[in-house]
Amino acid sequence: MNNENLESQDQGISLADIFRLLRINWILIVSFTFVAMLAAGFYSFTMVPNKYKSSSEMMVFMYSTGSNVDPDNPIYDLNASRLFIDTAIGIIKSDYVINEVRIDAEENNVEIPGYLRNSDIVRNISVTSSSTSFIIKVSFISEDETFAQDMANLITSVTVKLLQEDFNGNFIKLTDASTPEDDSPNKILYTIVGAMAGAILAVGIVFLKQLIRNTYMSKDELEKGTGIQVLGVIPEFQVKERRK
């Protein structure tokens, strides 16, 4: 094979070749997609536990301080209240609050499993606030509906009590914990993602087979690979035997 042929050789793969590979290997791709979808669906619907979320709300108000403020007629400082919300959110997830929650849980006959560390409890706490209000929403997520509701109540009540004692502000528990809602992962989404992963894996296998194969599949591939023009081909056909 001369140098001119080597330079003219096209080693790339065309869009037509890609579609041809996908068409030839469609059974493999569909099979992988279907199996992966079934596996993901089985895992999400049978192995992933249901989780529930219960939420409670509290309101934060900070008083104005200074020599001109009448102690008998305190004035709410809206800017300070807004800034203190971020501090309150951090306090809610602190050991300071969680340890007090454990004490209150015993007094209120709420059983916190012994294996749950403070970090495990914090991991299941969600705290959100709005930039247009002074309301903090405290949520707790658990596989046990009753436990989720009890913990949301306890965390909010303990936080309000501690903040009232330690800070010059007014912290009000607005609502008791709501009825727990299903907060499980989206199992349909799990199944769809599994099917997509199966399809991507199958297509990857098809292209990997294409890259490592060392045979020519068509006249064009033979001409590109050798740089020699093919003069003729022998067609493949089936001969039907005549009945006697």
C-alpha positions in Angstrom: 0.0 0.0 0.0 1.6 3.3 -1.1 1.8 6.6 0.8 -0.9 8.2 -1.4 -3.4 5.5 -0.5 -2.6 5.8 3.2 -3.2 9.6 3.1 -6.5 9.2 1.3 -7.8 6.5 3.6 -10.8 7.7 5.6 -10.7 6.3 9.1 -13.8 8.1 10.3 -17.3 6.9 10.7 -20.2 8.6 8.8 -23.6 9.3 10.1 -24.9 6.6 7.7 -22.6 4.1 9.3 -23.9 5.1 12.7 -27.5 4.5 11.7 -26.5 1.2 10.0 -24.9 0.0 13.2 -27.9 1.0 15.3 -30.2 -0.8 12.8 -28.2 -3.9 12.8 -27.9 -4.1 16.6 -31.4 -2.9 17.4 -32.3 -6.2 19.2 -29.3 -5.7 21.5 -30.2 -2.1 22.3 -33.8 -2.8 22.9 -33.0 -5.8 25.1 -30.5 -3.8 27.3 -33.0 -1.0 27.6 -35.8 -3.3 28.6 -33.8 -5.2 31.2 -32.4 -2.0 32.7 -35.8 -0.5 32.9 -37.2 -3.6 34.7 -34.2 -3.7 37.1 -34.6 0.0 38.0 -38.4 -0.3 38.3 -38.0 -3.4 40.6 -35.5 -1.6 42.7 -37.4 1.6 43.1 -40.8 0.0 43.8 -39.6 -2.8 46.1 -36.3 -1.7 47.6 -36.6 2.0 48.1 -38.5 2.7 51.3 -41.3 5.2 51.5 -40.5 8.4 53.3 -42.9 11.0 54.8 -42.5 14.7 55.6 -44.2 16.8 58.2 -43.8 20.5 58.5 -44.4 23.2 61.2 -43.9 27.0 61.0 -42.5 29.7 63.3 -42.3 33.5 63.0 -39.3 35.6 63.9 -39.4 39.2 65.2 -36.5 41.1 66.6 -37.0 44.1 68.9 -35.3 47.5 68.3 -32.7 48.4 70.9 -31.2 51.7 71.9 -31.6 54.5 74.4 -34.6 56.0 72.6 -36.6 52.8 72.7 -39.4 52.7 75.3 -39.1 49.3 77.1 -42.9 49.3 77.7 -43.6 49.8 74.0 -41.0 47.8 72.1 -40.6 48.4 68.4 -40.0 45.5 66.0 -36.8 45.9 63.9 -37.7 44.5 60.5 -34.1 44.6 59.2 -32.7 42.8 62.2 -35.5 40.2 62.0 -34.7 39.5 58.4 -31.0 39.1 59.2 -31.6 37.0 62.2 -33.6 34.4 60.2 -30.3 33.0 58.7 -28.9 32.7 62.3 -32.1 31.0 63.5 -31.9 28.4 60.6 -28.3 27.6 61.7 -29.4 27.2 65.3 -32.2 24.8 64.4 -29.7 22.4 63.0 -27.2 22.7 65.9 -26.4 20.2 68.7 -27.7 22.9 71.1 -31.3 22.4 69.8 -31.0 18.6 69.0 -29.8 17.8 72.5 -32.8 19.7 74.0 -35.1 17.9 71.5 -33.9 14.6 73.0 -34.7 15.8 76.5 -38.2 17.0 75.5 -38.8 13.8 73.5 -38.4 11.7 76.7 -40.8 14.0 78.6 -43.4 13.7 75.8 -43.0 10.0 75.3 -41.5 10.3 71.8 -39.1 7.5 71.3 -36.0 8.5 69.3 -34.1 5.4 68.2 -30.8 5.0 70.0 -28.9 4.5 66.7 -29.9 8.0 65.5 -27.0 10.3 66.1 -27.4 14.1 66.1 -26.0 14.2 62.6 -28.6 11.6 61.4 -31.4 13.7 62.8 -30.0 16.9 61.3 -29.8 15.1 57.9 -33.6 14.6 58.0 -34.4 18.3 58.9 -35.3 20.7 56.2 -35.5 24.4 57.0 -36.7 27.0 54.5 -37.7 30.7 54.7 -39.1 33.3 52.3 -37.4 36.5 51.4 -40.7 38.3 51.7 -41.8 37.2 55.1 -40.4 36.4 58.6 -41.8 32.8 58.6 -39.5 29.8 59.0 -40.8 26.4 57.8 -39.3 23.4 59.7 -39.8 20.0 58.1 -38.7 16.5 59.3 -38.5 13.5 57.0 -38.8 9.9 58.2 -40.0 6.4 57.1 -42.3 6.5 60.1 -45.3 9.0 59.7 -45.9 9.5 63.4 -42.2 10.0 64.1 -41.9 12.6 61.4 -44.8 14.6 62.8 -43.6 14.3 66.4 -40.1 15.5 65.5 -41.3 18.4 63.5 -43.4 19.5 66.5 -40.6 19.0 68.9 -37.9 20.8 66.9 -40.1 23.9 66.3 -41.3 24.1 69.9 -37.8 23.7 71.3 -36.3 26.2 68.9 -39.0 28.8 69.9 -38.4 28.2 73.6 -34.6 28.5 73.4 -34.6 31.5 71.2 -37.0 33.3 73.5 -34.7 32.6 76.4 -31.4 33.5 74.8 -32.2 36.3 72.4 -34.0 39.6 72.7 -36.8 38.7 70.2 -40.2 37.3 69.8 -40.4 33.8 68.3 -43.8 32.4 67.7 -44.8 28.9 66.8 -47.5 29.5 64.1 -48.7 25.9 63.3 -48.4 22.4 64.7 -46.8 19.9 62.5 -48.9 19.0 59.5 -50.2 15.6 58.5 -47.2 13.7 57.0 -47.0 13.7 53.3 -45.5 11.1 51.0 -42.0 12.3 50.2 -40.6 9.2 48.6 -38.2 9.4 45.6 -39.9 9.6 42.2 -40.1 5.9 41.3 -41.3 6.6 37.8 -38.3 8.8 37.3 -36.0 6.0 38.6 -37.5 3.7 36.0 -37.0 6.1 33.2 -33.4 6.9 34.2 -32.8 3.1 34.3 -34.1 2.7 30.8 -32.0 5.5 29.5 -28.9 4.1 31.2 -29.6 0.7 29.6 -29.9 2.3 26.2 -26.7 4.3 26.6 -24.8 1.2 27.7 -26.1 -0.8 24.8 -25.1 1.8 22.3 -21.7 2.0 23.9 -21.2 -1.7 23.5 -22.2 -1.5 19.8 -19.6 1.2 19.1 -17.0 -0.6 21.2 -17.5 -3.7 19.1 -17.2 -1.5 16.0 -13.9 -0.1 17.2 -12.2 -3.4 18.1 -13.4 -5.5 15.1 -10.7 -6.3 12.5 -12.9 -7.4 9.5 -14.4 -5.5 6.6 -18.1 -5.5 6.3 -18.6 -3.9 2.9 -16.9 -3.1 -0.4 -16.5 0.6 0.6 -14.8 -0.4 3.9 -12.4 -2.7 2.0 -11.5 0.1 -0.5 -10.9 2.6 2.3 -8.9 0.1 4.4 -6.6 -1.1 1.7 -6.6 1.8 -0.8 -7.2 -0.7 -3.6 -10.2 -0.5 -5.9 -12.5 -3.5 -5.8 -13.1 -4.8 -9.4 -16.0 -7.0 -8.6 -18.1 -8.6 -5.9 -19.7 -12.0 -5.6 -23.3 -11.6 -4.5 -24.8 -13.7 -1.8 -28.1 -15.4 -2.6 -30.0 -18.4 -1.7 -30.9 -21.3 -4.0 -34.2 -22.9 -3.5 -34.3 -26.6 -4.3 -36.9 -27.7 -6.8 -39.4 -30.2 -5.5 -39.3 -33.6 -7.1 
